[in-house]
Amino acid sequence: MTTPYGLEGRSAIVTGASRGIGLAVAEELSRAGARVCVTARDPDAVGRAAERLGGVGLAGSVADPAHLRELTELALREFGRIDVVVNNAATNQPYGPLMDADPDRWREAFTVNVEAPLRLVQCAWRAWMGEHGGAVVNVCTEGAGHVGPNVGAYGTSKAALLHLTRQLAGELAPKVRVNSVSPGLVRTEMARFVWEDAEDALGAGLPLGRIGRPEDIARAVVWLASDAAGWITGADLLVDGGTRVRSAHSPADTVHDRLRTRAPDA
Ligand SMILES: NC(=O)c1ccc[n+]([C@@H]2O[C@H](COP(=O)([O-])OP(=O)(O)OC[C@H]3O[C@@H](n4cnc5c(N)ncnc54)[C@H](OP(=O)(O)O)[C@@H]3O)[C@@H](O)[C@H]2O)c1
């Protein structure tokens, strides 16, 4: 029986789906009945994810427009349709004060975090969604709502992705719904430099008592992609364990303390 959360017979493309939040999203979509097409740069990791999900995969960078076209063609060739696009791949580089930022690396952040989502939606729209409809979910960040130490390129590009989400929602309705999910701190590789050695303390500072798990975000993405969210477009769903409301819970702002004193691998 098809449930409102069910995606039986649908197909989905998920970027950055070899680990972390993207892999959890692809798993949750697959569990809901969708066939999935995954991508990331590491070919072995893409192969493993596709096999585990019984789907297909293509290695490459979302910064490469040809890769996005090939990805769309692959999904259409294998599944005959593209109902869902999840723009999840991102970079948190260049990290550091904006006055030290190399403008070329700044541009790369926008290529991966903003331009690639637009290009992939254009591909999916032209190939299938423009005629048949569908749903797009962009993975933004809770941090896009405010400023923080050393994350100027990341935060600014994610704020642009948030705006792109709303703009596309207006332009692509009623055929295609476009929404975003904004995670708080989640236990993944990208954020390892923030949570490593401090997971319990960071969790204790949050109203819901722990940092996020990839599946917390995945469930929200799948809900927005499903017919259960059929009258929702242009929305941003904050999935942050209460990060935004923590000032009424705890005076600590330990994520920002960590951003100030540590850095991701470049
Ligand atoms: N973790 C958090 O605390 C947190 C908080 C807020 C928002 N987010 C957002 O959540 C999303 C997923 O992040 P995550 O934490 O799950 O990170 P992650 O565990 O590091 O995974 C990132 C995924 O994206 C792929 N990727 C990176 N750059 C890519 C590129 N240029 N082209 C194609 N694939 C690429 C990676 O594989 P390859 O390296 O092999 O390409 C990997 O599959 C991102 O949009 C991030 O901004 C995360």
The ligand as an SDF file (V2000), in Angstrom:
LIG
                    3D

 48 52  0  0  0  0  0  0  0  0999 V2000
   27.5230   18.1240    9.3310 N   0  0  0  0  0  0  0  0  0  0  0  0
   26.9990   19.2660    9.7510 C   0  0  0  0  0  0  0  0  0  0  0  0
   27.1220   19.6410   10.9250 O   0  0  0  0  0  0  0  0  0  0  0  0
   26.1990   20.1150    8.8060 C   0  0  0  0  0  0  0  0  0  0  0  0
   25.5250   21.2170    9.3280 C   0  0  0  0  0  0  0  0  0  0  0  0
   24.7900   22.0310    8.4790 C   0  0  0  0  0  0  0  0  0  0  0  0
   24.7140   21.7250    7.1350 C   0  0  0  0  0  0  0  0  0  0  0  0
   25.3870   20.6450    6.6400 N   0  0  0  0  0  0  0  0  0  0  0  0
   25.2630   20.3760    5.2100 C   0  0  0  0  0  0  0  0  0  0  0  0
   24.9520   19.0200    4.9980 O   0  0  0  0  0  0  0  0  0  0  0  0
   25.4110   18.6210    3.7080 C   0  0  0  0  0  0  0  0  0  0  0  0
   26.1670   17.3150    3.8000 C   0  0  0  0  0  0  0  0  0  0  0  0
   27.2990   17.4950    4.6140 O   0  0  0  0  0  0  0  0  0  0  0  0
   27.8920   16.3240    5.5410 P   0  0  0  0  0  0  0  0  0  0  0  0
   28.0800   16.9240    6.8720 O   0  0  0  0  0  0  0  0  0  0  0  0
   27.1180   15.0630    5.3910 O   0  0  0  0  0  0  0  0  0  0  0  0
   29.3510   16.1810    4.9010 O   0  0  0  0  0  0  0  0  0  0  0  0
   30.2630   14.9040    4.6150 P   0  0  0  0  0  0  0  0  0  0  0  0
   30.0050   13.7940    5.5560 O   0  0  0  0  0  0  0  0  0  0  0  0
   31.6530   15.4450    4.5240 O   0  0  0  0  0  0  0  0  0  0  0  0
   29.7720   14.4290    3.1640 O   0  0  0  0  0  0  0  0  0  0  0  0
   29.8880   15.2580    2.0610 C   0  0  0  0  0  0  0  0  0  0  0  0
   29.5150   14.4720    0.8250 C   0  0  0  0  0  0  0  0  0  0  0  0
   29.5730   15.3380   -0.3030 O   0  0  0  0  0  0  0  0  0  0  0  0
   30.5210   14.8300   -1.2510 C   0  0  0  0  0  0  0  0  0  0  0  0
   31.1130   15.9800   -1.9220 N   0  0  0  0  0  0  0  0  0  0  0  0
   31.8600   16.9630   -1.3940 C   0  0  0  0  0  0  0  0  0  0  0  0
   32.2230   17.8420   -2.3390 N   0  0  0  0  0  0  0  0  0  0  0  0
   31.6720   17.4130   -3.4910 C   0  0  0  0  0  0  0  0  0  0  0  0
   31.6860   17.8820   -4.8310 C   0  0  0  0  0  0  0  0  0  0  0  0
   32.3540   18.9840   -5.1730 N   0  0  0  0  0  0  0  0  0  0  0  0
   31.0130   17.1720   -5.7730 N   0  0  0  0  0  0  0  0  0  0  0  0
   30.3380   16.0500   -5.4400 C   0  0  0  0  0  0  0  0  0  0  0  0
   30.2890   15.5510   -4.1920 N   0  0  0  0  0  0  0  0  0  0  0  0
   30.9620   16.2280   -3.2390 C   0  0  0  0  0  0  0  0  0  0  0  0
   31.4680   13.9590   -0.4130 C   0  0  0  0  0  0  0  0  0  0  0  0
   32.1430   12.9540   -1.1380 O   0  0  0  0  0  0  0  0  0  0  0  0
   33.5420   13.2230   -1.9200 P   0  0  0  0  0  0  0  0  0  0  0  0
   34.4480   13.9040   -0.9430 O   0  0  0  0  0  0  0  0  0  0  0  0
   34.0050   11.8810   -2.3670 O   0  0  0  0  0  0  0  0  0  0  0  0
   33.1840   14.1060   -3.0740 O   0  0  0  0  0  0  0  0  0  0  0  0
   30.4650   13.3290    0.5460 C   0  0  0  0  0  0  0  0  0  0  0  0
   29.7460   12.3010   -0.0960 O   0  0  0  0  0  0  0  0  0  0  0  0
   26.2330   19.8000    3.1880 C   0  0  0  0  0  0  0  0  0  0  0  0
   25.4240   20.5740    2.3230 O   0  0  0  0  0  0  0  0  0  0  0  0
   26.5420   20.5960    4.4380 C   0  0  0  0  0  0  0  0  0  0  0  0
   26.7800   21.9590    4.1560 O   0  0  0  0  0  0  0  0  0  0  0  0
   26.1370   19.8390    7.4430 C   0  0  0  0  0  0  0  0  0  0  0  0
  1  2  1  0
  2  3  2  0
  2  4  1  0
  4  5  1  0
  4 48  2  0
  5  6  2  0
  6  7  1  0
  7  8  2  0
  8  9  1  0
  8 48  1  0
  9 10  1  0
  9 46  1  0
 10 11  1  0
 11 12  1  0
 11 44  1  0
 12 13  1  0
 13 14  1  0
 14 15  2  0
 14 16  1  0
 14 17  1  0
 17 18  1  0
 18 19  2  0
 18 20  1  0
 18 21  1  0
 21 22  1  0
 22 23  1  0
 23 24  1  0
 23 42  1  0
 24 25  1  0
 25 26  1  0
 25 36  1  0
 26 27  1  0
 26 35  1  0
 27 28  2  0
 28 29  1  0
 29 30  1  0
 29 35  2  0
 30 31  1  0
 30 32  2  0
 32 33  1  0
 33 34  2  0
 34 35  1  0
 36 37  1  0
 36 42  1  0
 37 38  1  0
 38 39  2  0
 38 40  1  0
 38 41  1  0
 42 43  1  0
 44 45  1  0
 44 46  1  0
 46 47  1  0
M  CHG  2   8   1  16  -1
M  END
$$$$
